[in-house]
Amino acid sequence: MPTDTSAAYADLPLTLSEAGTGRPILVLHGGGGPATVAGLAEHLSRTAHTITPVHPGWDGTHRPAWLTGIDDLALAYLHTLRERRLRDVLVVGSSLGGWIAAEMAARDTTGCVTGLVLIDAVGVHVETEPITDFFALDARGVAEHSWHDPDRYHLDPADVPADDLARRGADMATMRVFAGDPYMHDPTLLSRLGRIQVPTLLLWGESDRVVTPAYGAAYAEAFGNGRLEVIPEAGHLPQLEQPEATFALIDAHLRRTDSLSS
């Protein structure tokens, strides 16, 4: 995908990949970085205009010192959509990206966001379903919590090139800035979701142990127009473990929301 840099604000350059034509879809990655949504963005670009940013601070991109909250990111992306005069935008977010998507919809005062897809999103506090402390896990623990088939996806750090390890460490440090305290949620977000009336699809891997399907059900119920779909044989990143099932559900949601907006 072609990549360019544009400015959300004077001191906030954004690295963006764009492809395709049609309805604009903003694709937001999670803590694992842009590679975790690259295949999803490529799929969606066949029928839509995809815009896939790298969150500032990930993959070595610049993060200004003032940019420390998910709400800051949400407002920066809303500003980018408005600057480009984009309307009828579907926002698709994975994990941390789903949290950003929810915050965007909650803060959208111009109605440019008309649909949401949240994939195993974090961002809310559910009393009975705590979010796993990802920072406390070793590599094996990350695999056990994140994947339906951890043996297939587990990477021994000893087998990872040093530059990749350094990049991942820097990405984790950036994620701590945005989501370390309070850990992976905004205490007020759950109570604000009811005001979001745009059609919202929440996709959840059945085997996710970072945020469980029960957490996803509580998340979906809080939206004004939310619906949960659980994907079998998938963990925290169903777009990687079960891409065909994930893409089919998003395509169907896109068709439904297209008909509502036309």
C-alpha positions in Angstrom: 0.0 0.0 0.0 1.3 3.5 -0.7 2.5 5.2 2.4 2.7 8.9 3.1 3.1 11.3 6.0 0.5 14.0 6.7 0.1 16.3 9.7 -2.8 15.9 12.1 -1.4 19.0 13.9 1.7 21.1 13.4 3.9 18.8 15.6 2.1 15.5 14.9 3.0 13.9 11.6 1.0 10.8 10.8 2.3 7.9 8.7 -0.7 6.7 6.7 -1.1 3.9 4.1 -4.0 4.3 1.7 -5.5 2.1 -0.9 -8.7 1.5 -2.9 -11.7 3.6 -3.7 -15.2 3.8 -2.2 -16.5 4.3 1.3 -13.7 5.5 3.6 -12.6 2.9 6.2 -10.1 3.9 8.9 -8.2 0.8 10.1 -6.6 1.1 13.5 -4.0 -1.4 14.8 -3.5 -2.6 18.3 -0.4 -2.9 20.5 1.2 -5.4 18.1 1.6 -2.7 15.5 0.4 -2.1 11.9 1.4 -5.6 10.7 -1.5 -7.0 12.7 -4.1 -5.3 10.5 -2.2 -5.2 7.1 -4.0 -8.2 5.7 -7.4 -6.8 6.9 -6.7 -3.4 5.3 -5.6 -5.1 2.1 -8.9 -7.1 2.0 -11.1 -4.1 2.7 -9.3 -2.0 0.0 -10.8 -4.2 -2.7 -14.1 -2.6 -2.2 -13.4 0.6 -0.1 -10.9 3.4 0.5 -8.8 2.3 3.4 -6.7 4.6 5.5 -4.3 2.8 7.9 -2.3 4.9 10.2 0.7 3.9 12.3 -0.1 5.2 15.8 2.6 7.8 16.8 5.4 6.0 18.7 4.9 2.6 17.0 7.5 1.3 14.5 9.8 4.2 15.3 7.4 7.0 14.4 7.4 10.3 16.2 5.3 10.8 19.2 5.2 14.4 20.7 5.5 14.6 24.4 2.0 15.9 24.9 0.4 12.9 23.1 -0.1 10.5 26.1 -3.8 9.4 26.0 -6.1 7.4 23.9 -8.4 10.4 23.9 -5.6 12.4 22.3 -5.2 9.8 19.5 -9.0 9.7 19.0 -9.2 13.5 18.6 -6.2 13.5 16.3 -7.8 10.9 14.0 -11.1 12.8 14.0 -9.3 15.9 13.1 -7.6 14.1 10.2 -11.0 12.8 8.9 -12.4 16.3 9.0 -9.4 17.9 7.4 -9.8 15.5 4.5 -13.6 16.2 4.4 -14.3 12.5 4.7 -17.9 11.5 5.5 -19.7 8.2 6.2 -16.5 6.7 7.7 -16.4 3.1 9.0 -13.8 2.8 11.8 -12.3 -0.7 12.3 -10.1 -1.2 15.3 -8.2 -4.2 16.7 -7.5 -4.4 20.4 -6.1 -1.0 21.4 -7.3 0.3 18.0 -10.9 -0.7 19.0 -10.6 1.4 22.1 -9.5 4.4 19.9 -12.4 3.7 17.6 -14.9 3.7 20.5 -13.4 7.0 21.8 -13.7 8.5 18.3 -17.4 7.7 18.0 -18.0 9.0 21.5 -16.3 12.3 20.7 -17.5 12.7 17.1 -19.5 15.9 17.0 -19.9 16.2 13.2 -21.3 12.7 12.4 -18.5 11.7 10.1 -18.2 8.2 11.8 -21.2 6.2 10.7 -20.1 2.7 11.7 -17.7 0.8 13.9 -16.1 -2.6 14.0 -14.2 -3.5 17.2 -12.1 -6.6 17.2 -11.3 -8.0 20.7 -11.1 -4.4 21.9 -9.9 -3.2 25.2 -10.9 0.2 26.7 -13.6 -0.4 29.3 -13.7 -1.8 32.8 -15.9 -4.8 33.3 -16.0 -5.7 37.0 -16.3 -9.5 36.5 -13.9 -9.8 33.6 -10.6 -8.1 34.3 -8.2 -7.4 31.4 -5.1 -9.6 31.6 -2.0 -7.7 32.6 -0.2 -8.1 29.3 2.9 -6.4 30.5 3.4 -9.0 33.2 3.5 -11.9 30.7 6.6 -13.6 29.3 6.6 -14.6 25.6 5.0 -18.0 26.3 2.3 -16.3 28.4 1.6 -13.9 25.7 1.1 -16.7 23.2 -1.1 -18.7 25.7 -3.4 -15.7 26.3 -3.4 -14.3 22.7 -3.9 -17.3 20.4 -6.2 -20.2 20.0 -3.2 -22.2 18.8 -0.3 -20.8 20.9 2.2 -23.4 19.7 1.8 -22.2 16.1 2.4 -18.5 17.0 4.7 -18.6 20.0 8.1 -16.9 19.3 11.1 -17.6 21.5 12.8 -14.3 22.0 16.1 -16.1 21.4 15.0 -16.7 17.9 13.9 -13.1 17.1 16.5 -10.8 15.5 17.8 -8.1 17.8 16.4 -5.2 15.8 12.9 -6.8 15.9 13.2 -7.2 19.6 14.2 -3.6 20.0 11.3 -2.4 18.0 8.9 -4.6 20.0 10.3 -3.2 23.2 9.9 0.3 22.0 6.3 -0.4 21.0 5.5 -1.8 24.4 7.0 1.3 26.0 4.8 3.4 23.9 1.8 1.3 24.8 2.6 1.8 28.5 2.4 5.6 27.9 -1.0 5.4 26.4 -2.6 2.6 28.4 -0.5 1.7 31.4 -2.4 3.7 34.1 -5.2 3.2 34.4 -4.4 -0.1 32.8 -6.0 -0.6 29.3 -9.2 1.3 30.0 -10.9 4.6 30.6 -13.0 4.4 33.7 -15.7 6.6 32.1 -15.9 5.0 28.7 -18.4 2.2 29.4 -21.0 4.7 30.7 -20.6 6.9 27.6 -21.1 4.1 25.0 -24.9 4.2 25.2 -24.9 7.6 23.4 -23.2 6.0 20.4 -26.0 5.0 18.0 -24.0 4.1 14.9 -24.2 0.4 14.0 -21.4 -1.3 15.9 -20.1 -4.8 15.4 -17.9 -6.4 18.0 -15.9 -9.4 16.8 -14.4 -11.7 19.4 -12.1 -14.7 19.3 -13.7 -17.5 21.3 -10.3 -18.4 22.8 -9.2 -14.8 23.7 -7.8 -14.8 27.3 -6.5 -11.2 27.2 -10.1 -9.9 27.1 -12.7 -12.7 27.2 -15.8 -13.1 25.1 -17.8 -12.3 28.3 -15.9 -9.0 28.4 -16.9 -8.5 24.7 -20.5 -9.2 25.5 -20.6 -6.5 28.2 -18.9 -4.1 25.8 -21.4 -4.8 23.1 -24.4 -4.4 25.4 -23.2 -1.0 26.5 -23.4 0.5 23.0 -26.7 2.0 21.8 -26.6 -0.2 18.7 -24.0 -2.9 19.4 -23.9 -6.6 18.3 -21.4 -9.3 19.3 -20.1 -12.1 17.0 -17.8 -14.8 18.5 -15.4 -16.4 16.1 -14.4 -20.0 16.8 -10.8 -21.2 16.9 -9.5 -17.7 17.3 -7.9 -15.7 20.1 -7.1 -12.0 20.4 -6.3 -11.4 16.8 -9.0 -13.3 14.8 -8.1 -11.4 11.6 -4.8 -13.4 11.7 -6.0 -16.8 13.0 -9.3 -16.9 11.2 -9.1 -14.3 8.4 -11.9 -15.7 6.2 -14.5 -15.8 9.0 -13.4 -12.4 10.2 -13.5 -10.8 6.8 -16.9 -12.3 6.0 -18.4 -10.8 9.1 -16.9 -7.4 8.5 -18.0 -7.5 4.8 -21.6 -8.2 5.9 -21.5 -5.4 8.4 -20.2 -3.1 5.7 -23.0 -4.0 3.4 -25.6 -3.5 6.1 -24.2 -0.1 7.0 -23.8 0.9 3.4 -27.6 0.3 2.9 -28.4 2.3 6.0 -26.4 5.3 4.8 -27.5 5.3 1.2 
